[in-house]
Amino acid sequence: MGVASKRIFVTGGTGYIGSHTCVELLGSGYDVTVFDNLSNSNPEVLHRIARITGKPFHFVEGDIRDKSALRQAMSYGSPEKIIHFAGLKAVGESVEHPLRYYDNNVAGSLCLLEVMNELGVRSLVFSSSATVYGASEELPYKETHRLAAMNPYGVTKLTVENILRDLCRSDTRWRAGILRYFNPVGAHASGLIGEDPRGVPNNLMPYIAQVAGARHDCLNVWGDDFPTEDGTGVRDYVHATDLAVGHVKALGHLDGDSSHDRCLAVNIGTGRGHSVMDMVRAFEAACGHTIAFKVGPRRDGDLPAYFADATLAQTLLDWQAERDLATMCRDT
C-alpha cells in the first residue's frame, strides 16, 4: 500500500502510545522523526522500537515549549505531517498542579502549532481524550456529546481541540485529526514496549500488573456499589496497538480532499465496557494466579460507566479495535 505523505514528525514518540505508533508508522513505510524530552519515558524505548521494526528513524531530544528546538528538528526532518502526543496525562496530578498542565499541554501545543505554521506544515493528528466529554447519563459516548471536561487535564485537551477547530476554520490549508482515546491498555506483542509508569500508576491496568509482579500488595477497588452488573466501575479499554493503528488510519484520512471535515474528532475505543472486576479476572487468567484486592469507598467524580460509540472511526477511518480483553491482559 502506498503512503501519500511519508515524512512524519512525532512529538512524545517515546511515550506509551507514541512508541506503539512509531512501530506502526515504520511498519507502514513512513519516515519518522521522534521529538521527546524524555521527562516520563526511557531512552531505551528507542532501541526497542528499532529492534521491533528493523527500520531506521531519527530522534531529537527536545521540549515542545522550545520553539528553537522545534524549528531545528522540523527543519532537519522536513515533515509533511505531525502526530502530537507530547503532554502530561495524569488526572489527579493535574488537579494538584494545574499550572504545569496548562504550561506543558496548552502552551506547548501553541508553540508547536506556531512553528508548524511558520514552516508550512499544516496537517496534524492530535492525541486527545474522552475526558473532554465529562459526565453523561447517555451511553455510549458519541462525538456529538456535550464537551464539558471536569478536571485540568481534560480542560487542557479540550482547549487544544478548540484551538485546532478555530485554526482550521480560519485557514483552509490546515487539516487536523483529533483522536479521543478511551482507556489505552496492553503492550506490543513482542513484550519489548508497553506501559510502565514511573511511581505509583494512575491507571487500573498497570496497577493490576504491578500487583501481579509483587510491586504492590493489593489493588484498591474504589467502590463496589455502582449501578453496574457487579457494582464496580465500567470503562472502555482499547489495546495500545489498536490505538496506534488508528493514528496511521487518521494520517491517511488527512490526505483526502474533503473540505467539510478539515478538523475531525473521532472516538477511539472498542465500543463496549468492562468492569474493574472483569479486568481483575481476565488478568488472573492471563498471569495464572490471584490478584489481591480490597474495596474502598467511591472516589469523588468517578462515573459508573463510560464507553465509546466507535462507529465514526469505522465509517470514516476504516478502523476498529481487533484485540480483545484476553489479548490486552496477556500482552500486558
N, C-alpha and C positions, 0 to 999 in steps of 0.2 A: 504494500500500500504506500503510495507516495505521500510525502509530507510537504504541504504547501509552504509553510514558513518554518525553516529548520532551526534558526538560532534563537534559543530561549534563555532568558536570564531569570534565575530562581532565587528570590530572597528567602532567607531562612531555610535553605535547602539541606542543612544537616540535621534539622529537627525531625520529629516523629513522622509527620505526614510529608514533609518536604523530602526526606530521604527516600521514602517509598515512591514518591512521584518522580524523583530523579531516576530511579531504577526503571520506571515505566517509560519515561521520556527517552532515555538512552536506548532501551529495547525497541522503541518505535522509530529510531533513526534521527532523533533530534540532536543538535549540537548544544550542549548545556554548559552554562556558566553559573556556578553556585556562589552566592554572596551571603555571608553569615558572620555575625560577631562572636559566635560560639559561646554566648552567655548562658545557654541552657542546653548545650549539646556537647558531644565529644568529637574531636577531630578524627578519631579512629573510624567514625562513620564514613568518612571519605574513602578510606581504604576498603571498607566493606562494600560500598556501592561499586567501586571498581572491581572488586573480587566477584560480586554477583553478576555484573554485566559484561565484564571483559572489555569495556569501552572507555576511551579516554574522555575526560572532561576538565574544565578549568575551575579552580577555586580561588576566590578572593576573600580574605578576611576583612570585614568592614561593617560599619553600623549604618542603618538606613537613615539615621539623622545626620549623617555626614555627607553633605552634597558633593564635596570634592572627591571623596572616596567613591561615591556612586558614579559621578561623571567619568572618573578614570576607569573604573571597572566596566561600565557600559560602553565606553568608547573602545575599549580593548575588544570586547566580545561582539560589538555591533549587533545587538539582539533585535529581532523583529517583534518579539512578544515578551511579556513579563508574567511570571507567576509569583504572586506576592503572599508568602507565608509569614514573613518576619513579624513577630508580635508576641507580647506576653499573653498568657491564656488561662490563668487560674482565677476563677470567680471569687473565691474567698480572699485571695491576695489583693484582688482589685478593689475590694471593699476596704481593706486595711490601708492600701497605698494607691489611691486613685490618681494622684499626680503622676506617678510612674507610668501608669497605664495610658493616660491621656498623652503624655510626652512620647512614649515609645510607639503606641499603636496609631494615634491620630497625627501627631506632629511628624513622626517618622514616615507615615504614608504620604503626607503632604510633600515632604522633601522628595520622596521617590517620584511622585506624580509631576512635580515641578521639573525635575531633571529629565524625566521621560519626555515632557513637552518640549523642553529645550532641544533635546536630541532627535525629536521627531519620531519617538517610539510611542504610539498611542493605542496599544492593544494590550489588555491586561486581564488575567484571571485572578480574582481576589478570594482569599481564604476567609470566609465569613462563618457565621454560626447560627444555629437555631435559637440561641439565646436572644436574638433580635425580636422574636415574637412575644416573649413574656407569657403570661398566663392566659389560658383559653379553656372554656368548657367544651369546645367543639373539637372533636378528633376525627380523623388525623389532621395534622397541621398542613395547611396548603400555603402556597406562596402568596395568596390573596389575604391571608390572615392579617389582622391589625399588627403593626410593628410597634412594640412597646417594651423595650429592653428594661430589665428590672435591677441591674447591677452595673457598676462601672465598666466591667469587661464587655458586657453586651452593648452598652451605650457606645463604647469605642468602635465596635464592629458596625453598629448601625450608623454612626457618624461617617465612617469611611464609605459605607454603602451610599449614603446621601450625597457625599462629595462626588462619587462616581456618577450617580444619576444626574447631578447638576452639570458635571463636566461633559457628559455625553449629550445632554440637551443643548449645551452652549456651543459645541463644536462637533460637527458631524463626522470628523475624522477619527474620533475616539470610539473604541469598542471595549466593553467590559463584560466579563462573565463573573457573576457573583455566586459562589457555591456556599450554601448554608448547610454546614455539617450538623448531623445529629450527634451520635456518640461513637467516635472512632475507637476501635479496639483491634487486638490481634497483632500479628507481626508477619514479616516476609516469610514465606515457606522455607527459605534456606536457614532460618534461625539467626542470620547474621545481623539483621537490623530489626528494631522493634521499639516498644515504649518502655523506657527505664528512667523515670523522672528522678531528679536529684531531691533528696529529702523525703518527707512523707508524701505519698501520692495524693492528689486531689480527686482522682477518678477511681471508679469502682474496680475495673479490671486489673490495673496494675497493683492495686492494694490486695486483691484476691491472690494475684500471682506472688506477691511478696509474703503473704501468709503461707501460701503453699511452699515457698522457699525458706520458711522459718525466719524471715527477717522481721516479722511481726507475730505476736502470739495469736491474735484473732482478728476477725473482721468486725467492725461496728456496722450494724444494720440499723439505719436511722428510721425507725417507725415500722410497725407491722400491723397497723390499723387503718391503712389507706383503703378506699373503696375499690380494691382490685381483687383479683381471684385469690391470691394468697396473702393479701394485706400489705405487701411490700411494693415500693415504687416501680413503675414500669417505664422503660426507656427503649429507644430505637438504637440498637448497636450495629455499626457497619464496619466491615473489615477494612483495615488501612489500605490493603492492596486494591480493593474495590474502589475506595475513595480516590486513590492515586489514579486509577484508570479514568475516573470521572474528570480529572483535570486534563488529561490528554484529549478526551472527548470534547471538553469545553474549548480547548485551543482550536480544534477542528471547526467547531461552530463559529468561532470568531473569524474564520476565513470566508464565511458565507457573505452573501450580498444583501441580506435582508436589512432594511433600514429601521423597521418598527421595533426591533429588539436589540438596538445598539448597546443597551445596558440590560442584561438579562440576569434575573435572580432565580436560582434553582435549588430546591431541596436535594440533599444527598443523604439518603437513608434507605433502609430496607423496606419501609412501609409497614412494618409490624413491630410490636413491642415485646420485650422480655422483662420479667420482674427481677429484682435483686436475687430472690431465691432460685429463679430459673438459672441465673448466671452462676450461682454457687454450685448448684447440682451439676450443671454442664462442665464446670471446671473440675469438680471432683471426678467426673467420668473421664476427663482428659488426662488428669495427672495421676489417678489411681489411688488417691487417699482423701480423707475427710478434711474439709476446710472448717476450722473452728470459727464460730461467730457468736456475738452477743447482740441482743436487741436493745436499742436505746430509744429515747423519745424522738419524735419527728423534729427535723430542723425547720426553722422559720423559712418560709418561701418555697419549700420543696413541693412539687406538684405530684399528684397521684399518678398521672400517666402523661406521656409525651412521646409521640412518634409521628413520622412523616407521611404525607402523601407524596410518593415519589413518581407520580405519573408524568409530570412535566419533564423530568430528566430522561425518562424513557422515550417520550414523544419527540423532544427537541434534540437531545444529545445522543439518542440511541444507547443509553446507559441504564443498566440496572444491576443491583447487587447480586453477586453469584455465590458468595461464600456464606454458609450457614453458621449457626451458633456453635456447633461442634467444631467446625473448622477454626473459627475465631479462637476458641479456647485451646485447641490443640496447638495452633501456631504460636499462641502466647507462651 
